[in-house]
Amino acid sequence: MIRNTSHIDPTARTSRRGIRGLALAAAAVIPFAIGVAVAPAASAAPAEPGGWARVAHLSPDTKSVDVQMTALAGGAVVYELDDVAYGAVSDYIPLAEGTYVVSMVPSDAADDAEPVVQQSVDVAAGGPVTVAAYGVNADLQTVVFQDDLSAPAAGEARVRVIQASTVEPTVSVDTAQGRPIARDVPTGSATDYAAVAAGSWNLELTGADEVSSAAVDLPAGSVSTLFVLDTAAGSLTASAVTDSATLADMPVGGIETGGGGTARDEISPVGIALGAGALVGGAVIAIVAVRRRGSRETV
């Protein structure tokens, strides 16, 4: 079986590259926590609008990679992921509007190793994108897909196919009952989104010389991408990633660059402690100032 996960935990391992990402995240948390003490959370929303980007490792013979996302303007590292395995797709990363460079290096490589993949990506306000590396290791390719997370009609789901198999140059996807989902999709390309009835689906994946099956779940109200991949035995398989679910925790309004964190309605214990500390500290300073002024007036 291939090592195939549909979700990357960006805090799964702290490595030489991950330390810098943690430092960036800490820098983003402290100002937010202090801001809670002086203003409601809603008024602290960033003024600069942004979008989202995520990364996908779709090269079957490429080992796990560490991913780094860098702002083209200024060169600041805004996000890092470690040990991204074949078939894995990250959550969407909130980013300010602008151009970024996505780099991938083998997870066991030296710190100064040259990236095996580098791809620039433009992030527009309100627009999610997927940056994917695909193909065999000797001829790695990258592509940026524009995503559309518009909600489907009641009781339906929306789904598209991203064809990343190296076993077959084109793949067709049908339900087990014979309903076509996508026809002759070339490697490295994505179909448009299609509306389907929500529920569990048994699919048939058909290439020129290969026919395989896969079971996927498409929840009502969801928007999903069906990634066509290879198995270790050289057959076709498919993995459904619910795209809309990975935006559930994104803030409403603008998004600032930095750390890859998401603004949430709830306040963390660290934020409460820092906010309370700021309030108490301010009160103590005010009391001391009043007492000193009173002392001067009575002398």
N, C-alpha and C positions, 0 to 999 in steps of 0.2 A: 504494500500500500504506500502511496505517497504521503509525505508529511504535508497535510493540506488543512489550514485553518482559515476561517473567514474573518477573524478579528485579531488584531495585534494589540497586546497590552504594552503601551509605551513605557511602563514602569517595571516591566518584568525583570530587567537586569540592568544594574548600573555598571558601566564599563568605562574605559578610558574616554570614550566619546560621550557616554551618557552623563558624566559628571558635569560637563559644560551645560547640558540641557537642564539638569536639576538646578544649577546656579541661576539660569535664566528664569526658570519657573519660580524660584524663591524671590527673585527680584520683582517679578510681576505680582506675587501674593502680598508683599509687605505694603506697597502703596495702596492696594485695594483695601486691606484690613484697616489701615489708618484712616482711609476715606470714609469707612463705615461710621467712625466716631463723630464726624462733622457733618454728614449729609446722608439722606436716605440712599439706599443702593441704586434706586432707579435714576437718581440725578447724577450718579457717577458713571453713566454709560459713556463709552468713548465717543468722541465727536467724529472720528474718521471711519467711514464705511469700509467694509471689506467683504471678502468671500471666503471660500473654503477650497482646500486641496487635500487629496489623499493619494497614497502610493500603493502600487500592487506589484508583487514579485511573481512574474508569470513565465520564468525561464526554467524549464524542468531540470537541466543539468548544471545549473548555477547554484553553488552552495549558498547558505544563509548569508545575508548581507546586512551591513549597518547603513542606515539611510540618514543623510544630512540635508536639511533644507536651508539655503542661504539667501538673504535678500541681496539682489543685484546692486541696489543702491546702498553703499556703505559696507557691504560684505558681512553683516552680522548673521550669525547662525541663529535661526529662529525656532528650529525644531530638530530633534534627533530620535531615531528609532534603532533599536539593537536587535540582532538575530532575527531578521525578517526572513522567514522560510518560504520555499516555493508554494505558491497558491494562496499566500496570505495577502489580505487587503486591509489597510489601516482604516481607522475612523477618519472622518474629515477633520482637518487641522484648520482652525480659524486664523486667517491672515489678513493684514491690511492690503488694500488694493495696490498692485504693483507687480514687478517681475521678480521671480525667484529661480534659483538653480537647485535642482535635485541631483544629489550625487549618491552613488552606491559603491561601497567597497566590501570585499569579503570580510566577514566578521572576525576572522583570525589573522587579518593582515596587519602589518605594522602601521603606526600612526601616520607615517608619511607616504603610505602606499597610494598609487594613482587610482582614481575611481575607475571601475569597470563600466559605469554608466554615468553620464551627465546630461541633463535635459533642462532647458529653461522652460518656465511656465508662467503665463500671464494670469494673474488673479484679478477678476473684475468684481465690482460691488454686487453682492447678492448672487454671484455665480459659482457653483461648485464644479470642480474638475477632478479627473482621475489621471494620474501619471503612472504609466505602466511600462515595465521592462519585460520583453518577451523574446521568444526565439531561442535557438541553441546558444550555448556559451561562446562558441567560436564566432558567432555572428549576432551579437546582442543588438536588439533594436529597442527604441523607446518611442512612445506615442502619448499624446495628451488628448483625452476624451472630454468633451463638453457634456456635463450631466444635466438632466432635467428632472427635478424632483416634484413636479406638479402633482397634486393629489388626484387619485383616480375617482371615479364615480362610486357611489355607495355600493358595497358588496363586491367590488372589483379590486384588482391589483394591476399595477403597470410593471412591465418587465421588458428588458432588452437583452441581447446576447453580445458578449465580447468574446470573439474567437481567438484563443491563444494556444491552440494545440499545434505541436510540431509534427504530430503523427500524420495529420491530414491537412492538405493545403486549403480545402474548403469543407465546411460542415453544415449540414441541415439539421434543424431541431424540430421535432414533431411530438405531440402528445401520443401516448400509447393507443389512444383511440383514433389517431390519424389526423388530428387537427394540426396544420402547420403553424409553427411559431416563427421560424426563420429559415430561409432557403439559401444554400450555397454561400455561406458567410466566409470570406477569405481570412486567413490568419492575420492578426494585427488590426482588425477592424471591428466596429460596433454597429449594431443595427439601430433603427429607431425604436422608441418605446412602443409597446403594444398593450392594449387593455385586454385583460383576461379575467375570467371568473376566479375569485379568490379560493384558496384551498390547497390541498396536496396534489401534486401532479407527478405522474410517471412519464418520463420523457424518453424518446429514442433519438440518439445522436448518430447521424449517418454521414460517412465520408465516402471517398471513392472505393476504398477497400476495407472499411471498418464500420461496424454497426454495434453500438453500445447503448446501455440504458442508464438512467439516473433518476432518482426520486428527489423532488424539491418541494418546499413549502412556500407558498406565496400568500401571506396573511392579507385579510381585507384591509384596504386603505394603504397598503404598502407600495413602495417603489423599489424594485429589485434589479440587480444585474446578474445574469446567468453567465458565469465564466466557464468556457469550454477549455479543459486542460488535458494533460496526459497522465496516465497511470504509470507506475514503475514498470509494468509489464508491456507498455507500449500500446495501451488501448485508450479510447476516449472516455472522459468522464466530465461531469459538470458540477459546479458548486454555486449555489445561489446566495448572494449577499444582499441583505435588505438595506438598501442605500438610505432610505428615509429614516431608519432607526438610528443611524450614526449621526444624525443632525438633531436628535431629540434634546440634547443638553446645550445646544448653541444659544447664545444670548440673542435677545431681540434688539435690533439696532446695530450700531457700529461695532467693529471688532478691531482691537489694536494688535500690532505686531508684537511678538515676544513670547517665548516659552511654550506656546502651543496650548495653554490652559484655556478653559472656557469659563465665562462668567456665569454664575448660578444664582438663583434666588435665595437659597439658604446661605447662612454665614457659617464658616468653619469655626471650630473652637479656637484656632489660632487667631482668626479675625476678631472674635468676640473678646479674647484676652487683650489683644493690641488695642482694640477700640475702647474697651473699658479703661485700659491703662492710660490712653490719651485723655479721656474724660476726667479721670481722677487726677492725673497730673495737672491738667488745666485748672481744675477746681482748687487744688492746693496752691498753685501759683497765684490765683486770684485772691485767695484768703490771706496769703502772706503779704501781698501787695496792699490790701486794705488795712491790715494791722500795722504795717510800716507807716502808711500815710496817717493813720490815726495817732500813732505815737508822735510823729512830727508835729501834728496840730496841737497836742496837749503840752508840748514843751514850751 
